[in-house]
Amino acid sequence: MTTALFPAPVVVTSGGDARSDAPLVVLLHGRGADERSILTLVPHLPRHLAYAAVRAPIAEGGGYAWFANRGIGRPVAASLAATMDWFRTWLDEAAPAGRPVVLVGFSGGAAFAGGLVLSDPSRYAGAAVLNGTLPFEAGVPVDAGQLDGTAVLIAHGYADTVIPRELLDRTWTYLHEESGARLTSHRDPGGHGLSAGTVGALSAWLEGVAVSA
């Protein structure tokens, strides 16, 4: 699978500062959804930031996916590598080196955001992994200290029955005990959705990342 097989990125932008040195928050939707579904977050997030919601490149059902998988939360390594290359090509034009980029991924988008930041931590000012897992056994490094000093938000719902509990717990443990990330964590009683508590935690985290970027 090569990037030439994927369509040109479909991106919807919203929000504040378009200066080339202002942080760009990239929103990555869940599997089977599209860019407009996650754009509904923007009214609840800091208004002064610029947002770009990107459509995943693989058509699936009535929506789109970031990678082929071998089970929920388990990307096929070759597929993930190809879509990450596709994404980076777009990002290098949308946010040239020097502009801070913050990734915000939900569900399948969380796994994709995790793959991106694990593969190249220095490229990103931070990454939010919302109701999802990191892409373990998918060709990206998950060594101890891999995210040393990188700002990461992890948010899970106790009642999430979509992502396998084993993967949620493994992600939580890795980020807290091994990754070296500058970590903010949030758990609430919710299921596989973006609760008011999670959105509030994301908004506060983005404010802090934007200040330090």
N, C-alpha and C positions, 0 to 999 in steps of 0.2 A: 504494500500500500504506500503510495507516494502522495506528496502534497498536491501534485498535478491532478489527482483524481477528485479533489475536493472543490466545491464552488467558492467563488469569491466571498469573503466574509460579509455577512449582513449584520450591521451594527446600528443601534439606536443610541443616541447621546442625549444627555439631560444634565441640567444643573449648571453650577457656577463657573468657576474660574477657568478660562480656556488658555491662560498663559502657559507657555511651553515649559516653565519650571514648576507649575502648580501640580499637586498630586492628581493623578488620574485613577479613579476607582473603576475597576473592570468587574462587571457583574456576570456570573456564569450560572446559567439556569440548570435545573434538574433534568434528568433523563425523561424524554418524551414531551418536554415542554419547549418553549422558545424564548427569544430574547425579551418579548413584551411581558411575559409572565413575571420575570424577576425585576423588570423595570418598575413594577408597582411598589417596590421597596423605597424608591427614591424620595417620595414625599415625607418619609419617616426618618430620613438620614440627614446629616449636616448639609445645609443648603449651599454653603460656599464651596463645596467640592464639585468637581466635574465627574460625571458618570458615563460609562460606555457599557451597554448591555450587548453581548455578542451572541449570535446564534451558533450553536454547535454545528459542525460540518456534516454529520451523518444523519440522513433522514431515517426516522424510526416511527412507524405508526403515524399518528397525526402530528408528531413533533420531531425533535432532533436529539441526538446523543453525541457525547464527546469521544466515545471510543466503543469498539466492540468489546463485549465482556464474556467471561466464562463462568458467569454466576454473578448475582447481585454484589456490587462493590469490588469485583475482581476483574480489572481490565486485562485484555489481551495485550501483552507487552508491545508487539509490533504495531498494533493499532494506536495505542497511546503515544508511542514515539512519533508516529506519523502526524497525528492531530496536534501534538505539542509543537512540532516543526511548523505546521500550517499556522498555528496561533502566533508563534514568535515572529513569523514573517509579517503578519499584520501588525503586531505590537511594535516592531522596530520602526514602522512608518508612523503609527499613531502616537507613539511616545518614544521619541529618540532617546538614546542614552543620555542620562542627566535628568530626565523628568521622572520623579518618583511614581511608581505604579503599585497600587494595592489591589490584590485579588480578593474577591468575595464570591465563594462558591457554595451552592446549596445542593445537597444530595450527590447526584452524579457530577455536578459542577464542583462540589467540594473535593471529590477524588481528583478531578482534573486540576484544580488549583493546587492541591497537594503535590501532584506530580510535577507541576511547573516549578513550585518553590523549592522542592527537594532537589530538583535537577540543577537549579541555578539560583541559590538563595540570594546572592548579591544583586540580582537583577530587580528584586522586589523590595519595596519598603515594608510590606507585610502581606499576610494572607489570612483570610477568615475561612475556616472549615466548619460549615453549618450543616448539622444533621447528616453527616457523612463520614466516610472513612478515608484514610490515606491509602494510596494504591500500593499495597504490599505485594511482593512477588510479581512486579510488573515492570522491572527493568530500571527503576529509579532508586537512587541510594537512600537507605534508611539507617545509615551508620549512626553510632553515638556521636553527638555534637554536630550533626549535619546542618542543623538550623541555628547554629551558635549565634545568639544575639538578634535573630530575626524576630520581628513582632508577629505573633500568631494569636488568633482568637479561635478557640474550639468551643462549639456549642452543641450539646446533645439533649434530647428529651428522654427521660426515663422510660416512657411508654412507646418509644420508637420500635415498631416491629417490622419495618421495611428493610433497613440495613441489618444484616446479621449481628447479633449481640457480640459475638466473638470479635468482629472487626471494629465495632464501636469501642469495645473495651481495649483492644490492642492499640487503637489510635490514641485513646485517652492516656494510656500508660506510656506509650512512646513519647508523646508530646510532653508529658509531665516529668518523666524520669530519664529520658535518654536523648532527646533531640537537641537540648541546649537552647531552645527557643525562649525568647522573652514573651512568656505566655500569659494570656488572659483566658480564663475558662468560665463557662456558664452551663449549668444544668438546671432543668426545670421539669415539672411533671408531664409536660406535653409529649405528643407523639411525633410523627414524621411530618412536621410542618413548622413554619416560622411563627412561633408564639410571640406575643407582645413582649415577654421578657427577653427573648432572644434578639428581637429587633432593637429593643432598648440597649442591650449589651453591645450590639453591633454599632449602633450610633455613637455611644460613648467611646468605644474602642477606636472608631474611625477618627474622632476628634483628636484623640491622643496621638495616633499614628501620624496624622496630618501635621500636627505641631512639631513632631520630632523628625519628620522626613526632610 
